[in-house]
Amino acid sequence: MPFDPSSLFHTLKLGDGIILTSTMTNVSDPLVVSFCKDILRLNEIWDNSSHDWQGHSVLSIKGRPIYINYWPDVYHYMHNQQWQGTKHKWGCWRSIIQHYHQGTPEKFRHEFNENGQPMCYTHIVTCLHETCMKADQEVFDVQCSYRKGSEMHVLSWHWAITKRLHRLGETSSRN
């Protein structure tokens, strides 16, 4: 028996409390959209918590605009195979918006500026990725270090790292 897309229901609760129940037929495939040349537009349609929200989005369900930060919830259940191609771009968008919201638009433009010119989108994403990797490494070095005599060392054996991280997880779950 062939699969009926109208038989798969999904409920999505938006940040403003609106609950949408839809079927696969109500949701289009992930849209081909780019914000490489317009990061401000990305901010305008990312979610409705920003004063920049414009009340529209490139995706809507039953006439309701769906903020881009909800796309994983929509596509993971409805169009999982098509979502695989969009997921990486969405992750880059999220990194940009998270950083953008940590300060002001002016601070963002100043930080991602080279010789008076705004950095290209790819360079911004690369810089954010490197910053995140460096921060993760610093956290790892702190959490997975030990003292031997008067010297500090970082764990290097996989089994020792796993054991330490499990122990840290157990400690944080008790708190």
ZIDABEL-V735532 format. One record per residue. N is the residue number from 1. RES is the residue in one letter. NEAR is the number of other C-alpha atoms within 12 Angstrom. D_CENTER is the distance of its C-alpha to the mean C-alpha in Angstrom with 1 decimal. Layout:
N RES NEAR D_CENTER
N RES NEAR D_CENTER
//
This chain:
1 M 3 37.3
2 P 6 34.5
3 F 8 31.1
4 D 11 31.0
5 P 18 27.6
6 S 16 28.9
7 S 14 29.4
8 L 18 25.8
9 F 19 24.6
10 H 25 21.2
11 T 21 20.7
12 L 27 17.8
13 K 17 18.0
14 L 24 16.5
15 G 18 16.1
16 D 15 19.6
17 G 9 21.1
18 I 14 21.8
19 I 16 21.9
20 L 26 21.9
21 T 22 23.5
22 S 27 23.4
23 T 24 24.4
24 M 27 23.2
25 T 19 25.7
26 N 26 24.1
27 V 35 20.7
28 S 25 20.8
29 D 27 19.3
30 P 28 15.9
31 L 22 17.0
32 V 16 17.5
33 V 20 16.1
34 S 19 15.5
35 F 27 14.7
36 C 21 16.2
37 K 15 19.2
38 D 18 17.8
39 I 31 14.9
40 L 27 16.8
41 R 23 16.6
42 L 37 12.9
43 N 34 13.1
44 E 27 16.0
45 I 33 14.3
46 W 38 10.7
47 D 30 12.4
48 N 25 15.9
49 S 18 15.7
50 S 20 16.3
51 H 13 19.9
52 D 18 18.8
53 W 21 18.0
54 Q 21 20.6
55 G 22 20.9
56 H 23 20.0
57 S 27 17.3
58 V 28 17.6
59 L 28 17.4
60 S 25 19.7
61 I 31 21.2
62 K 17 24.8
63 G 15 24.7
64 R 22 21.9
65 P 27 19.0
66 I 36 15.6
67 Y 35 12.9
68 I 38 10.0
69 N 32 7.5
70 Y 29 10.1
71 W 40 10.2
72 P 27 9.1
73 D 24 11.9
74 V 36 14.2
75 Y 35 14.1
76 H 23 13.8
77 Y 25 17.2
78 M 31 18.8
79 H 28 18.2
80 N 21 16.6
81 Q 14 18.4
82 Q 22 17.4
83 W 25 13.7
84 Q 20 14.0
85 G 20 14.6
86 T 25 11.8
87 K 27 9.0
88 H 15 9.0
89 K 28 9.2
90 W 31 6.3
91 G 22 4.2
92 C 28 6.8
93 W 35 6.7
94 R 30 3.7
95 S 29 5.8
96 I 36 8.7
97 I 32 8.5
98 Q 23 8.1
99 H 27 11.0
100 Y 29 12.8
101 H 24 13.0
102 Q 14 14.5
103 G 15 17.6
104 T 16 19.4
105 P 19 19.1
106 E 15 22.2
107 K 14 20.8
108 F 23 17.8
109 R 23 20.4
110 H 18 22.7
111 E 23 20.3
112 F 27 19.3
113 N 18 22.9
114 E 13 25.4
115 N 9 29.1
116 G 10 28.6
117 Q 11 26.3
118 P 21 22.6
119 M 23 20.7
120 C 19 19.5
121 Y 26 15.9
122 T 21 16.0
123 H 19 17.6
124 I 30 15.0
125 V 30 12.1
126 T 18 14.7
127 C 22 15.7
128 L 27 12.3
129 H 21 12.0
130 E 15 15.6
131 T 16 15.2
132 C 18 12.6
133 M 14 15.0
134 K 14 17.9
135 A 14 16.7
136 D 15 16.0
137 Q 16 19.5
138 E 15 21.1
139 V 15 20.0
140 F 22 21.2
141 D 20 24.4
142 V 19 25.1
143 Q 24 24.4
144 C 28 26.2
145 S 22 29.1
146 Y 19 32.7
147 R 12 36.0
148 K 10 38.9
149 G 7 41.9
150 S 7 41.0
151 E 9 38.1
152 M 14 34.4
153 H 17 32.8
154 V 22 29.4
155 L 22 29.5
156 S 16 29.5
157 W 13 30.6
158 H 12 28.0
159 W 12 30.0
160 A 17 30.2
161 I 20 26.5
162 T 17 25.9
163 K 17 28.6
164 R 24 27.3
165 L 22 23.8
166 H 16 25.3
167 R 16 27.6
168 L 18 24.9
169 G 14 23.0
170 E 12 26.4
171 T 11 27.1
172 S 10 23.8
173 S 9 24.3
174 R 8 27.8
175 N 7 26.8
//
